[in-house]
Every structure is written in structure tokens, then in C-alpha cells.
Amino acid sequence: MSMRDNLDAVLRRATDAGDVPGVVAMLTDADNTLYTAAFGKRALDSGEPMTLDTIGLIASMTKALTSTAILQLTERGQANLDTHAAHWLPELGDVQVLEGFDSAGEPVLRAPVRPITLRHLLTHTSGFGYEFLSEDLQRYQAVRNIPELLSGQKAALDLPLLFDPGESWGYGIGLDWAGLVVEAISGKSLGEYLAEHVMAPLGMTETAFKLTPQMRERMAKIHQRTEDGSLMPLDLEMPQDAEFEMGGGGLYGTVGDYLKFVRMILNGGQGEYGRVLQHETVDLLSRNHIGDLEVGSSKTANPMLTNDFELPPGISHKWGLAAMINLDPLPTGRPAGSLMWAGLANSYFWIDPQTGIAGVMMTQIFPFADVKAMPLFIEFEYNVYQSL
């Protein structure tokens, strides 16, 4: 069976069985697109077919683009990864560490032992967390009347640290702050900066924070996995009048657009219409930047948005400057030294410099680490390596 027939069968089986409403998946090497496919429906209540140009929320896959923007600024000498982030955003100099709550329910806070740097923000070692992964942050939000992140209000970022910068790895809002650093340095909105300096050299014309009418016409609905395992379409989208553009998770786009980004990494920073990063910078972002710390599994504090996310046991995972790195080969066949990350609505990518391939898959389902969508991504990846 050819690779196309093999991968088609995997994806079609999942949509025919109703495991996912719809899926788009693509595979590339440094020069050519090797595979594209779309199966199923954009929304179960409309019946519109999933197509290659379907728009979806790529959520935390935004982080790699925001990281790229920061790295461009470092190449130009406008930023330094080990400079205190408060140099550009003074409010980051006032952030404190949450130690707990007193008998009256008030937060117990203290100053961090060291300042937050840009490197901390890019590597999730700043101490910032996500409310949907931390009951303590949810309690803090309630006590201090802080809005949730998906409200689009800038006040949602006014959270304490869960640990001292550099002391641990914890997934959180660091890249949202990094996006504000891009704005402070460039004088442009994050969306404007990315469009001009990252997306234009790649030919990414279908990715943005704000949905155009043409994008909305092709948008897939996010579906909620209910307790009985069924899928319910939601009329939900990121706030289009947000007070800030979320560098950690606000972008909408197509799989084909994101494929251009991962191909750029395979090509050492070169895009189809211009260079995005220097080759040395791509090498730098692909290395471990958290030392002896490990990227750990995540426990949910909001089962509507994410399940527990368990990493494969016995395999060391690190963080570079834009994605997670597996230091050991994976059971799927992906070799050590590959990059990978995902988005909250169950979109996923991997970049394998050793084999010279990269893949992107998108569904639109909450919660993250969905019981059907994540295994489908793993099966897709496994069958790619079996077919090579």
C-alpha cells in the first residue's frame, strides 16, 4: 500500500467512525509537500466538508511564531534572551511568586529570587502558569477578580508566578508576555509584526489573529467532547475585539500555511520568499534550553478545556526556544532531536530534522489531549514513518 493510501485509510476511518468531526493533515520535506488530505466535516450541525483550506484555531501552535519573532529581534541586536524582560515591560519587575493562601483566603506572595528573562518566557521556565492547569491560579483569579485568559482582556495576564524563574518547567502565559515584548520593541502590533516579518517571507496568507469574512466562511467549528463521548458543535471563537493579541495562542490559520512554517525550520530558516531566521538561530532554537529540567506531564484544572496530558514514560523531553524536543526516539518511529507541539483544540505538528520531514494535523475539539484526536495524531505519525 502506498503512503497516500495508508494515511488516507487512517484519517478516513477516524471520520467515518465519528471519532473526530473532521481532520486536515499534511506532510512535507524541505522541498516539497509529500501529502495533503482532508476528511469529514467542518461542523456536525452544518455538514460542510472539511477541505484543505479550512480555517481553524491553531491556539498554542502560535507560540512557535511568537518565539520566531523574538529570535529575529535578537538577530538584529534589538533583544537579548538573558536581558530582564522588565527592561521592555516594567510591570514584569513587579510580578511576585504565589506561595499559597492565608487563613482568610488571601494570597501569600513574595518577591522572586531572580528576575524574569526573555529566555524564561520562551522556555516556560518563568514561573507563569495557565489557569486551566492550576487550581491555585483559579483561586487567585477569584480573590483578585482577574478575568480568564480567553476573555481577551489584558488584565488576564496579571497573574503571580507559581515558582521562581529558572527553577522548574511549567506551561503557561510566558509567550503572551513575549508577544507584548515584540510589540514594545517593534512599535507594531504582534499581528502586524508577524505578518510582515514571519508570514510574508513564508507566503502565509491565511493566518491571523482577526478573522476576515473570507476566513470565517471556511472556518471549522470547535466541538466539545461530552461525558458520553459524543461531540457537540460550539459557536465559539477567540474575542475579535481583544485588548491584546495572544502570542501564546490566538492565531487562526490553515494547515497548509503552518506547513510553510515547519518547512522553513527544515530549511534552516529560509522561506519561499525570503529568509526568516539565520541558520545558526534555527540550530539554536532546536537545542535544549532548560538544562537538567524536564518537560513534565500536565494535570488539568479545567476538564472542559484539557484532559491530563501524559508524555510517553521513560523518554526525556526538553524545551528549545520554540517547541518541545524529545531526547530519545519515540515509539512512532520519530527519531531523537525532533521538535513538536500542539494547540488547545487538538492541532499538532512535528519537525524531524534528522529524517528531513515535518507534519501538521488539525482537528477542532475540546478538551485538549482528546481521547480520539490525540491517538489519531499518533497513529498518523506512526504510519508516516512506517511508509517512508
N, C-alpha and C positions, 0 to 999 in steps of 0.2 A: 504494500500500500504506500502511495506517495505521501510526503509530508502534508500536502494540502488535504488529501482525503482523510488522513489520520486526524489532523487538527479540526477539520470540518466536523468529523464524526463526534469528537469530544464536545464541541460547542453546541452542535445541533441537538445532541442527546440531552444536554442540560436545559435548553429552552423548551424542547418538546415535552420534557418531563415536568416543566413548570418549576424547576429548581431556581431559575432566575427568569425575570420577565424578558430581558434582552441582554445581549453582550456584543461588544466590539473588541476585536483583538488583532494585533499587528505585530510583525517581526521584521527586523532589519539587520543588515550588516553595515559595514562602514560606507558602502557604495550604493546599495540597492535595497528596496523593500522586498522582503522574501515572502511575506504572507499578509493578506488582509482578509477579514471576514466580519460579517455582521449577521446575527441571528436573533430571532424573537421579536419582541415589541418594545417600543419606547415607553408605552404606558398600557397597563392592562385594561384601563377603562376606555381607551381610545382605539386600541387595536392598530395604531400606526406602526409600520415596521421599523425595527432598528436598522439604521443604514450607516455606511462608513462615515458619513458627515454628521452624524448625530452629535449634538452638544450635550455635555454632562458636567456636573460639578466634579472637578478633579481634586478639590479640597487640599489635603496636605501634600499632594504632588506639586503644589505651588511652592513649597519650601525650597526645592532644588533650584527654582528660577530666582527666588529672592537671594539665596546663597550665591548664585552666579553673579547677581548684581553687585553684592558686597565684594566679591573677588575681583570683579572688573575695577571697582574703585580702589582696591589695594594695588592692582597692577599700575594704576595711574598715580599712585602715591597720595591719593586723597583719603585713604583709610589704612589702618594698621590693625591686624587681628588682635594684637595684645594691648591696644590702647583701651583705656577705660571707656565704656560706652557712654558714660555720663559726659564725656567731652562733647558729644553731639546732642545728647538728650539729658540735660541736667537732672530731670526727675528720676533718672535711674540711680543717681547718687543718694537718693533718699529711701530707696527700697529696703525693707527690713526682712528678717527671717522670722517665720511663724514657728514658735516653739510649742504652742498649744493654746488652751483656753483656761482662764481662771475660774474660780468657783461661781462667779457671777456670769460666766459665759462670754467674757470679754477676751479678745485675742491677746496672747502674750507674745510680744515682739522684741527683737534685739537687732542690733546692727550686724551685718555680715562681717566675717573676719577678713575678707578681701573684696575689692570692687569687682563688678561685672565687666568683662571684656567682650569685644566682638566675637572672639573665638568661643567664649562661653555660650553666647547667644546662638551661634551657628551649630554647636555640637550638643545642645541640650544638657549642658553642664552648668547652666547659670543658676539653677535652683527654681526657676519658674516652672509651674505645672499647668495642667488643664483641669478645669472644674469637673469635667466628666470622668476624670481619673482620680479625683481626690475629694473625699468627704470633708476633709478639713477646709479645703478651699470653698466648697459649697457652704459650709457653716460660716466661714469668714464673709462670703458674699452676703449672706442673710443678715449678719450682725451689722455690717457696714453699708448695707443697701447698694451693693455693686451689681450692675446688670450682667447677664450671662454674655459670653463671647459672641454667640450667634445673633445678638441684638444689633451688632454693628456699631455700638456706642464705644467711643474711645475710653470711657470710664471703665469698661470691662477689663482693661489691661492693668488697672490699679490693684494688683494682687501682690501679696508678700511672696517671698521665696520659701520653698519647702526644705531647703538645705543650703549650706554655704557654697558659693560659686567654686566650681572645680572639685568639689568633694564627692560628687556622685553623678550618675546619669539619670535624668528624669525628663520624660516627654512633656513639652509644654509650649508656652506662648513666646519663647525666645525669638522665633523667626518673625512674629508680628512686630516685636520691638525692632528687629533688624530691618524690617521694611521701613519703619519710621526713620531709622538711621540713613537709609538710602535717600529718603526724601529730604532729610536735613542737609546732607552733603550735596545732593544734585540740584536742589531747588525745584524739583519736579515731583508730581505725584508718583507713587510707586508704579501705577499702571502706565503712566506716560513714559517713565524711565524704562520699564521692561519692554514696552512696545518699540521704543527707539533703539535700545542698545542690546537687547537679547532676542526679541522676536523678529525684528526686521532682518537681521543677518541670517536668520534661520528660515525665513519665509513663513512664519507662524502668523497667519491672518485670521485664525478662528478661535483665538484665546484672549479672554479679557475678564476684568472684574465686573464690568457692567454689561448686561445682556443687550445686544441690539435687537430690533424687531426680527431681523433675519435669523439671528441665533436662536431667539425664543421659538420661532416656528419649527426648528429642528431639535428642540430640547427634549431629552428624556425625563420623565418624572422619577423622583426618588420614591421607592416603595419601602414601606415599613414591614419587617418580618414580625408577625404577631405570635402570640404564645402557642397557637395551634399549628404554627409553621406556614400558614398562608401569607400571601403578600397583599398589602393594601396600598394603592397609589396615594401619594400625598401631594397637595397643592402647596409646595414649599420651595422657596428659593432664598438665596442669600439676600440680605437687605440691599436694595438698589440705591438707597439714599444714605448709605452707611457714612459714619463720620470719619472713618479711615479705611484704607484698602488693606485687607488682611494678608500680609506677606506669608503667613503661616498656613493659609487655607482658603483663600477667597476666589480663586480663579475658576472660570468655566472654560471648556475647550473641547476639541475633538481628539480622538486617539491619534489621528494622522498628524495633527500639529505636534503632539507630545513626542511622537516618533522622531520628528525632526530634531527635537532637543536631545533625546538619548543618542541619536546618530552623531550629533556634534561631539558628545563625550567620546564615542568610539573613534572619532576623527581627531582627537587631541585638541579640540576647541574650535575647529574650522567648521563654519556653517556653509550652506549652499551659496549664500550671497555675501559672505564676509566672515572674518574671524570674530568669535565671541570671547574666547579665552586663549591665553598663551598655552602652548603645550605643557610648559613647566607647571602652570597653575592647575591644569587638569590632572597631572601627576600628583600634585599636592592635595587636591580635594579627594583623591582616590585612596589616600593613606589614612591610617588610624590616627586620630587626633584626640583620643581620650585616654591614652596610656593604658594603665592596668585596669581601668574601669571597664565594665561590661554593659552593653545594652541589654536590659532585662525584660522579662515579660511584664505585661501591664494588666492590672486588675481594674475592672470597671467600677465607676461610682454612678453610672447612669446607663442601665441596660438598654434603654431606648436608642442610645447613640452608639454604644460599643459593647461588644462582648469582651470577656477576658481574652487577651491576645498572648498566646503561648508561643515562644520561639522554640525551634527544634532543640531538644535536650542534647547536651554533650558537644555542642558546636559553639565556638566563641564568636560573638558578634560585637563589632566595634562601630564607631561612627566616624566618618570622614568629615568633610566640610559641606556635604550636600546630601548624604544618604548613608544608610547602614551598609556595613561591609561584613561579609562572612569570612572568617579566617580559615575555615575548614570547608571541604567540599560538602555539598548538600545532597540529600537522597534523590533529588530530582535529576541530578547529573550536572548541576551548575557548579563550576569549579570555585576554589577559594579565590578571594580577592575581587569578587563581584560586588556591584552596588545594587541596592534595592530599596524601594519604599512604596508607600501606598497612600490612598485618600480615604476619608471617613465613609464615603458612600460606596466603598468596595471597588475602587480603581487601584491598579497595581502596575509597577514597572520593575524591570531589572536590566542591568547593563553588565555584560560579561566581556571585559577587555581581552581575556585570555583566548576565548573561542572566537571573539570578534562579532558577537551578536547582541542584540538588545530586544526586549519585548515589552509591549504595553497592552493591558487588558482593562476594559471598563464595564462595570455594571453600575446600577444606581439603586442601592439597597442600604437601609439602616437596619440593624446596627452594624458597625464595622466588625471585621472578622466573622462575617456571616457564615452560618453553618453550611450553606451551599455554595456561596460565591467564592470564599477563600479556598476550599478544596478544589473548585473548578480552576482557579488560577494555578494552583499547584499541579493539577493534572495537565493543564495546558503546557506549563513549563516542562514537566516531565516528558511529555510526548514530543515537544520540540527537540529535546536532547536525544531522545530515542530515535528520532527521524533524521538527525544530522549524519 
